[in-house]
């Protein structure tokens, strides 16, 4: 039996569904990044650095985009490399300019969401812990630093909690989706097993019917047909013996002989009708 290809929803090592989401988010981030970098900004060294980082991310993001368009699989190493590059670019941009005061921190939210959609819970929260640590250190060390007089620690707390909520949401969505896909795979496997069981029972019923036909054919040939043949021989012999002495009785006996021969032909006809069917099914099993 030819093995069928696994359905798409059963392939857990292909990251195309989640990577597609992150690729779209990444393109939006890049356009927003470049727009904020070039809108009413001085053309200084920071402006050059930001544009170069955006261009680098665009080139990197074009690779998974091409694999998605051409329907090629995307492994975890592709997704991991792009996510790490994206988070590194955002963090570097924040460190270069204004630190905590830089509004580019909002890019962390979709980036962390994309990471949590692609990787297991432990890896996602480990990455979240690293980003929060870096962001808090940056808020306390990069000038202008966090100002407690302006109650900016509340702002930092809200940003951190938002990051945690986004990652938690992403991991929950992934967990539910993978559970749903496992249930779908299990249901598909159960249906396949039921179909195989039905096929097996059908084949057993067909074999039982063939055996019954064969038994009936043997019984007809070895029993009824032989008895009719012996009866016709005895009638024919008795007709020859009585033909001279009792012509009328001999004629009736010859009619019985003809009737018995016709019955024998009918019985053999039924047997021959069964034999081609049986031999054809046997040849089919041999070639199968």
N, C-alpha and C positions, 0 to 999 in steps of 0.2 A: 504493500500500500504506500502510495507516494505521500511523503510528509509535507504538509502545508506550511507555508511561511507564517511566522507568528504575526498576529495583528499589531498595528502600531502602538496601541495602548498598552501592549504587554512588554514593550521594550523599555526597560528602566535605565539602560546605560546610554540612551540617546538623549542629549540635553537640548535638542532643537526647540521643543515647546517653550521651556523656560528661557533659553537663550534668545529666542525671538522677542520675548517681552523685554528682556534687558537690552537687547540691541536697539529696539525702538526707543526705550527710555534713554539710552546712551546718546542716540542721535539728537533727541530733544535737549539733553544736557549740553551737548557740544554746541548746538546752535545758540542756546541761551548763554553759554560760556563766552562764545565769540562775540555775541551781541553786547554783553555787558563789558567785555574787554575793550571793544572798539567804539562804544557809544560814549562820546564826550570824555575821552581819556587822552592823556598826554602820550605822545609817541616817545616814550623813554625806554630804559632797559627792561622795566617790569612789563611794559606793553609788549615788547618783543618776546619775552619769556612766556607770557600767557598765551600769545598766539602760536608760538612753537609747540607748547604743550597741547593746545587744542588741535593743532594740525596732526601731531603725533597720535593723539587719541582717535582722530578721524581715520587715519591710515590703518590703525589697529582694528577699529570697529568695522572697516570695510571687509576684512577677512571673514569674520563670521557671517556678515551680511551676504557675501557671495556664496558661502556654503549653504545658507538657508535658501537662497533663491534657486540654487542648483540642486536642492533636495539632497544634500550630502550630510552624513551624520556629523555631529559635533560632540567630541569627548569632553570629559571633565577637565582635562589639562588646558583645552582652549578656553573654556569658561573661566577657570581659575586665573589664568594669566591675564585675561582682559579685566576681570574684576579687581585683581591686585593692582594693575596698572591704573585703572580708573580711580581707585581710592588713594593711590600714591600721588596721582596728579592733583586731586582735590586738596589733599593734605599739604602738598608742596606749595600750591597756590595760596593757601591760607597762611602758611609760614612766611612766604615772601612778602605778603602785603597785609598789614594791619592785624593779623592774628584773629583774636576774638571779635574785633570790631568789623571784620570783613563779612559782607553779606553772602559770600559764596558758600557759607556753611550749609545752606539749604540743599546744595548738591549732594550732601551726604545722605539725605533721606532716600531718594530713589536709588542711589548707588547701594546702600545697605539693603534696601528692599530687593533689588536684583540679586544680590549675593545670597540672601536668605531663601530666595526662590530656587536657587540652583544647588545649594549645598546642605549637608545635614545640619541638624540643630546645634550640635556641639561646635562644629566649625563656624557656624553663623554667629553664635554668641561669643566664641573666642575672638573672632574678627571684631565684633561689636565692642568687646572689652578693650581691645587694642586701640580702636578708633576713639573711644571715650577717653582713654588714658592720654592719648596724644592731644586730644582737643582740650582737655583740662589743663595739661602741662602748657600748651600753647596759650590758653587764656591767662595763665598766671605768669608767663615769662616773656611773651612777645609784646612789645610796646605798640600801642597803648594797652596795658593790661586791664584785667577785670577790675572794676571799681565797686567796692562794697558800699561806698558812700551813695552811689546811684542805684543801689540794690540790684546790681547786675548779676549777683550770685543766683537770684531768682530766675533770671533769663537763662543762665547756664543750666540750672536745674531743669527748666522746661525743655531746653534743647536736648539734654541727655535723656530725659524721660520719653521724649518724642522718638529718639533713636531706638530706645528699648522697645517701645510700642510697635514701631514699624518692623523691627526684626522679629518680634514675637508674632505679629500678624503674618508675616511671610512664612515663618516656620509652621504655623498652624495651617495655613492654606496648603502648603506642600504636604504636610502630614495627612490632611483630609483627602487631597487629590491622590496621593500614592495608595492610601487605604481603598479609595474607590476603584482605582485601577486594579489593585490586587483582587478585589471582589469580582470585578469584571472578568479578570483572567480565570479565577476559580469557577465562575459561572460558565465561561466558555469551555473550560476543560471538562466540567460536569456534563455539559451538553454533548461534547465529543464522545465521552465515555458512554453516555446513554445511546448515542447513535451506533457506536461500535457494538454495544450489547444487543441492540435490535438487529443489526446485521448478522451477528453471530447466531441469534435465535432463528432468524429467517433462513440462514444456511442450514442449520440443524433441521428445521422443518422440511426444507427441500430434500435434504439427504434422506430423512425418514420417509418422505413420499416416494423417492426413488427406490429405496429398499422395499417398500410395500409393493410398488409396481413390479419389481423384479420377483418378489415372492409369488405374487399372483400369476405372473407369466410362467414361472416354473411349475406351479401347481396345475395350471391349465394344460401345459404341455405334457407334464409327466403323469397327470391323473386323468382328467376328462378327455383330452385328445386321444390318449392311448386306449382308454376304455371304448370310445366311439369307434376307433380303428378296429379293435378286436371284435366289437359287435358287428361292424359291417362285413368283416371277413367271415364270421360265423353265419351271418344271414345269407351271404352270397353262396357259401358252401351248401347250406341247407336248401337254398333255392335250386341249385343244380341237381341235388339229389331228388327233390320232389317234382321237378319240372315235367318228367316223363309220366309219372304215375298220377299226379294231381296238377294239371296245367293251371287251373285257376288259383290254387294255393301258391304255386310257383310264381305266378305273375304278381300276386300281392307281396310275396317275399321280395321280388326284385324291386318293387316300388319302395319297400322298406329299406332295401340296400341303397337305392338312389337317395332316399331321404337321409340315411345315416352318412353317406359320403358328402352330401351337401352340408350337413351339420359339422362334419369334420373340417370341411373347407372353411366354414364360418369361424370355427374355433381357431384354426391356424391363422386365419386373417387377423383375428383379434390379437393373437400372440405376436404376429409380425408387425402389427401397428404399435405395439409396446416396445419392441426391440430397437427400432431406429431411434426412438426417443431416449431410451436408456443408453444406447451406444453413443449418441450425440452428446449427452451430458457427461459421460465418462471421458470422451475426447476433450471436451471443454475443460474439465478439471485437470487433465494431464497437461494441456497446453498452458493453463493458468498457473 
